Amino acid sequence: MSAAAVEHPYEAHSSEPTLLELADAILDRFPGHRVEIIGSEITVSPPASGSHASALTDVMIPFLAAGLHGERTKVLQAVGLWLPEGPSDYAIPDLAVVDADFRDHLVEFNCYDPAIFRLVLEVTSSNLSDDLKKKPAAYAGAGVPVCLIADRKNRRVMVLTDPRDGEYRVRAVHHPGQSFELPESIGAEVTLFVDSVLGPEK
């Protein structure tokens, strides 16, 4: 996800509004920003940069060509995923492959049951620790089968699978010049090229 040089975490206390109320107030004050609650902490990120948005469009193309945006699955950008680790926790992956009936699985706050997510994808931002550690741990804890991370800073793509006990047990790392296949459990055969996923160097 794209982020500014500084992101602003907030923690709620018993005498303050709930985390969801705070998140809603932040969204009202900063339209277009992305607000997430992970580990009971709110993170606010500004709208995506043009290069971030372009990378997402490029990576969507093979998913669409494979027929993943059809009758059985949908390919969505920035859709909320309700996290089981806290009473108000949710994340917003940059891209997701979900079951086509996702609308029937709305939980709260425009977020959906993690059971309908087949794959989530994050494009790293300046807040590298969240994208490489915090969010993958949250996705693993939610049981999302495949987590794809486009690490633009370190020029690598990671495919994380087999979520158990809050972590992905299988990690495959791919480098520029390489291609790789995603697990067919996402709903189709998809081959991605690292250079296309990462986009040009900054």
C-alpha positions in Angstrom: 0.0 0.0 0.0 1.2 3.5 -0.7 2.2 5.5 2.4 3.5 8.9 3.3 6.8 9.4 5.0 5.0 9.4 8.3 2.0 7.2 9.3 0.0 7.9 12.4 -0.9 5.1 14.8 -3.7 5.6 17.3 -4.6 3.4 20.3 -8.0 3.6 21.9 -8.4 3.7 25.7 -11.5 2.8 27.7 -12.6 6.4 28.1 -12.3 7.2 24.4 -14.5 6.2 21.4 -14.2 2.7 20.1 -11.6 2.0 17.5 -14.2 1.7 14.8 -15.7 5.1 15.8 -12.2 6.6 15.6 -11.5 5.0 12.2 -14.8 6.4 10.9 -14.0 9.8 12.2 -10.5 9.7 10.5 -12.1 8.6 7.2 -14.5 11.6 7.4 -11.6 14.0 8.1 -9.2 12.5 5.5 -11.2 11.4 2.5 -9.4 9.0 0.2 -7.0 7.8 2.9 -6.8 4.2 3.9 -7.5 3.3 7.5 -6.8 -0.1 9.0 -7.0 -1.6 12.5 -4.4 -4.4 13.0 -3.4 -5.6 16.5 -5.9 -3.0 17.9 -3.8 -0.2 16.4 -5.1 2.2 13.8 -2.8 3.0 10.8 -3.7 5.8 8.4 -2.1 5.9 4.9 -2.6 8.5 2.2 -3.9 7.6 -1.3 -1.7 5.4 -3.5 1.0 6.9 -5.6 0.7 6.6 -9.4 3.5 4.0 -9.6 1.7 1.9 -6.9 -1.6 2.1 -8.7 0.1 1.2 -12.0 1.8 -1.8 -10.4 -1.7 -3.0 -9.2 -3.2 -2.6 -12.7 -0.3 -4.6 -14.2 -0.6 -7.4 -11.8 -4.4 -7.6 -12.3 -4.1 -8.3 -16.0 -3.0 -12.0 -15.7 -5.7 -12.6 -13.0 -8.3 -11.3 -15.3 -6.9 -13.2 -18.3 -7.1 -16.4 -16.3 -10.9 -15.8 -15.8 -10.7 -15.1 -12.1 -13.1 -12.2 -12.3 -16.1 -14.3 -13.3 -18.8 -16.5 -11.9 -16.8 -18.3 -9.2 -14.3 -15.6 -8.1 -13.8 -11.9 -8.3 -10.6 -9.8 -8.4 -11.0 -6.7 -6.1 -8.8 -3.8 -5.1 -8.8 -2.4 -1.6 -11.7 -4.5 -0.2 -11.9 -4.8 3.6 -11.0 -8.1 5.3 -12.3 -8.6 8.8 -9.6 -10.0 11.1 -10.4 -12.5 13.9 -7.6 -11.3 16.3 -9.4 -8.4 17.8 -13.0 -7.1 18.2 -12.5 -4.3 15.7 -9.5 -5.4 13.6 -9.6 -5.3 9.8 -7.1 -4.9 7.0 -7.4 -3.7 3.4 -5.2 -5.6 1.1 -4.1 -3.8 -2.1 -5.6 -6.6 -4.2 -7.6 -9.8 -3.4 -9.1 -12.8 -5.1 -12.4 -13.6 -3.4 -15.4 -15.9 -3.8 -17.9 -14.4 -6.2 -20.6 -14.4 -3.5 -18.5 -12.1 -1.3 -21.4 -9.7 -0.9 -23.2 -12.4 1.1 -20.4 -12.4 3.7 -20.3 -8.8 4.9 -19.3 -8.7 8.6 -19.1 -5.0 9.5 -17.6 -1.6 8.4 -17.5 -2.6 4.7 -15.3 -5.7 5.6 -15.9 -9.3 4.7 -15.4 -12.7 6.3 -11.8 -13.9 5.8 -13.1 -17.3 4.7 -14.0 -15.9 1.2 -10.5 -14.6 0.5 -8.4 -16.9 -1.7 -5.4 -14.6 -2.1 -4.3 -11.2 -0.9 -1.6 -9.1 -2.4 0.4 -6.2 -0.9 2.6 -3.8 -2.7 5.1 -2.5 -0.2 5.2 1.2 0.8 7.5 3.2 3.0 6.0 1.5 6.0 7.9 -1.7 5.1 7.5 -3.4 8.5 3.7 -3.5 8.3 3.7 -4.8 4.7 6.4 -7.5 5.4 5.5 -8.6 8.9 2.4 -7.2 10.6 0.0 -7.6 7.7 1.1 -11.1 6.6 0.9 -12.3 10.2 -2.7 -10.9 10.4 -3.6 -12.6 7.1 -2.1 -15.9 8.3 -4.1 -15.6 11.6 -7.2 -15.1 9.5 -6.5 -18.2 7.5 -6.0 -16.5 4.1 -4.5 -19.4 1.9 -2.1 -17.3 -0.2 -0.4 -14.0 0.5 1.6 -12.3 -2.2 4.0 -9.5 -1.4 5.5 -7.3 -4.0 8.6 -6.0 -2.1 9.5 -3.0 -4.3 12.3 -1.8 -2.0 14.2 -5.1 -2.0 13.2 -6.0 -5.6 11.6 -9.4 -4.8 8.2 -11.1 -4.8 7.2 -13.4 -1.9 4.5 -16.0 -2.1 3.4 -17.1 1.4 1.2 -20.2 1.8 0.1 -22.8 4.4 -1.1 -20.4 7.2 -1.0 -22.0 10.6 -0.8 -20.5 14.1 -0.5 -17.0 12.9 2.3 -17.5 10.3 2.8 -18.8 6.9 4.8 -22.0 7.0 5.8 -21.9 3.3 7.7 -18.9 1.8 8.9 -18.8 -1.8 11.0 -15.8 -2.9 11.3 -14.8 -6.5 13.6 -12.3 -8.1 13.7 -10.0 -11.2 13.9 -12.0 -14.4 12.0 -14.9 -12.9 8.4 -16.1 -13.4 6.4 -18.2 -11.0 3.0 -20.0 -10.8 0.5 -19.3 -8.1 -1.3 -22.2 -6.3 -4.3 -23.4 -8.3 -6.4 -23.1 -5.1 -7.0 -19.5 -6.0 -9.3 -20.7 -8.8 -7.2 -20.8 -11.9 -3.7 -21.3 -13.3 -1.8 -18.0 -13.1 1.8 -17.3 -14.0 3.3 -14.0 -12.9 6.5 -12.3 -14.0 8.5 -10.7 -11.2 9.4 -7.6 -13.3 5.7 -7.0 -14.1 4.6 -7.4 -10.4 7.3 -5.1 -9.1 7.1 -2.5 -11.8 10.1 -0.2 -12.7 12.6 0.7 -10.1 12.0 4.0 -8.4 
